[in-house]
């Protein structure tokens, strides 16, 4: 069952920090690689959004997807507050 895998919710930004993108995945390292290399068509590729600035680990993908939708429903200010709680300088978290 795919939903029994652990999941991650993540927030990416671009170099200027003026765009935020929230997603979820079962494999965070691989997903960030795909974003960085323009392998995922759409919003993140178009706006060059590939800097990981926030993530959460979840026991399964169902809870990760639920949290992703919760975060996506928040204002930008509330998303920034979530990020600031663990990464106040919006530092790149993956290398």
HELIX and SHEET records of a PDB file:
HELIX    1   1 UNK A    2  UNK A    4  5                                   3    
HELIX    2   2 UNK A   28  UNK A   36  1                                   9    
HELIX    3   3 UNK A   43  UNK A   46  1                                   4    
HELIX    4   4 UNK A   61  UNK A   72  1                                  12    
HELIX    5   5 UNK A   76  UNK A   86  1                                  11    
SHEET    1   A 3 UNK A  20  UNK A  25  0                                        
SHEET    2   A 3 UNK A   7  UNK A  13 -1                                        
SHEET    3   A 3 UNK A  51  UNK A  58 -1                                        
END                                                                             
